[in-house]
């Protein structure tokens, strides 16, 4: 194992459940990286992706250990909880729910890019990937509703696109991508599944990692689904 490979790591944010757990376990099993770190709010090292101080501390630790990030996968996301559900109509708008949607789905990704994208591997391909959603596509919106979730994911997609443009100069080998995982059986999707056939988290992780492994720099800045198809913003 060469020196560059020894220092290449993968980070998975939100690895304690659903797709994040399956992605994390698959990456560990692949032995492709020197180390795979799972980061969440439940175990050490404690990371809250909406807390900039947490992310800055993580970045400092990585710099101190002279580690470069080959893959950063953000599996965190928010759609509903015990207090809030997606809006069916404009009268359902609640600023607390909307604010939380943007904090987790949008602001967190901006903070991760701000502090960790500069630490991504430069000598060869590195990938910053975040779970997004097809409902974040403005051109693909035919049903309406879900104002906060749609808007926060659309904003996430814009952040991914904008970062991809900036980093073409800063790191020509860094790929930014937003990924639509399909309809997966998770706590997030379960209340809205109805009679749909859902993928398991392991199946979704396998498809997502296949997409990630085949990304090229020409894919940077796009929203891509689990079938490796680009979705219009």
N, C-alpha and C positions, 0 to 999 in steps of 0.2 A: 504494500500500500504506500503510494507516494505521499510526500509531505502535504501537497494540496488536498488530496483526498482525506487525509487525517483530520484536516480542519474544516471539512465540509459537513454541515449539519442540516437537519430539517426541524422546523418548528410547526407544531400543530396547536392552534388555539381552539379551545372548546373541545377537548378530547375526552370528556367524561360521559358523553352520551350520544346516541344517534350516529349520524354520519361521521362526526369527528372521531368518535371512538374507533370505528371501523377503519378510517383512514390511518389513524395513529398505529393501530395494530398491524395493518398491512405494511406500513413503512418500516416498522420495527422488524417484521418478518423478512422483508426484502433484503435487509443487510446492505442496502445501497449506500447508506450514510454512516459516517463515523459515529454519530449519535442522533437520536430522534427525541426531541423534548416535547412532552405534552404539557400544555399550559392552560390553567383554568382557575376558577375561584374556590375550588374545593380542597385542593391539595398543594403542598409545597413543591415548587415555588409558586406562591399565590400571585395570580395575575388577573386583574380586572381590566378588560380591554377598553373600558370607558374612563380609566384613571391614567392620566398622562404620566404621573410620577411613577406608577408601576412599570410602564413601558420604558421610560427613560432609565430606570434602574436595571431592567433587563438588558437594554442596549449596552449600558456601562459594563455589566458583567460579561457580556459576550466580547466586548472590546478588550477587557482585561485578560480574558482567556485566549485572545487571538483567534477567535472562531469566525468563520464566514458562513453565511446562510445560503444553502443551495436551493432549498425549498421552504417557503413560508405558506402554510395553508390555514386560512381563517374560517373555521366552521361555526363560529358564533352567529347567532341570529335571534330575532325576536318577532313574533307574530301575535301572541296572546298570552294571557296569564289568568289568574283567578279574578282579577279585577277588570280586565279589558279584553275585548274581542274585536276583530276587524269591522270597520264601519260598513253598514249596508247602504247608508245614505248620508248626505252632507250634514244633516241635523245630528248625526251621531258623533261628529268630530269632538274629541276631548283632547285638550292641549297636553295633559299629563301623558296620555297614551301616545300622542304624536311625538312628544319630546323623547319619550323612552324609545320609540321606534327609531328615531334618528340617532340617538345616542349609541345604540347598539349596532344598528345596521349600517350606519353611515359614518358618524364621527369616529368610531373605533377604528375603522379601516384607514381613515385619514391619519390618525395618530400612529398606527402601525407603519404606514408608509413613511411618515415624517421621521421616525426614529430608527426603523429597522431596514428600510430600503437601502440606505447608504452602506449597510453592512452585508448586503447581498454579494455573492460571489461574482467576480468580474472576469476572471480568466476564461471561463466557459459559461454555458447556459445556466441561469438561475431563474426561479419562478416565484412570483408573488401571486397566489391564487386565493380568491375569496368566494364563498358561496353567495350567490345572488338568487334571482328568480325571474322566470319569464314574465311574471306580472309586473316586473319593473320596467318592461319595455313599453314605451309610450305608443309606438306604432302598432303594437300587438294587443292593445287594450280595447276589447270589444264588449266587455261585460260591465265595466264600471265598478263602483264600490271599492272597499279596501284602500281608502285614501292614504292613510299613514304608511301602511306597508308598501304599497306601490311607489309612493313618493320617496320613501327612504331607500328603497332598492334602486330606483331610477337615479337618485343622487349618488349612490354607491357606484353605479355603472359609470357615471360621469367622472367621478374621482379616479377610477381605474383608467379610463380613457385619457384623462388629463395627465396623470402620472406617467403613463406610457410615452407621452410626447416629451415631457421634461427629461425623462431618463434615457431617451435615445442618445443624448449627448453625454450624460453622466455615467451611464453603464450600458453599452451597446448590446450586451448579452443578457440583459434583464428583461424578462417577459412578465407583463401584468395581465391578469385575466380574471374575469368574473365568470363563475360557473353556475349554470342552472342544473340542479341535480336530478330533475324529474320529480315525480310524486313518490315520496319515500315514506315508509311507515315509521314515523317518529312522533314524539310528544307534540311537536309543532304542527304536524299535518293531520294527526289522528282525528280531531273533532270535525274536520272538513272533508274527510275522505269519502263519505257516503258509500256507494257501491263500487267505487273505483278499485281497480287492481293496483296494489301498491308494491313497489320494489322493497326488498329488505335493505337494511343499512349496508350489509356486506356486499350485496349485489351492486348497490349504488356506488360504494367506495371503489369496487373493481372497475366500474365503467369510468368513474371520474379520474382514477389514476391512469387508466389507459389514455384518456384525453391529455392529461398532464404530461405523460411520458412522450407524447408525440407532438407537443407544441413546438412551433418554430417562432422566430422573432417576428415573422409576418403576422402571427396571431395576437401579438401584444395589443392590448387596449380593447379587446372585444369581449362581448358576452357570448359564451359558448355553452351549448347544452351537453348532456351526458352522452349524446350520440356523435359528438364532435361537429355539430352544426352551429354556425354562427346565427345569432338572433339579432334582428335589427333593433337598435335603440328606439 
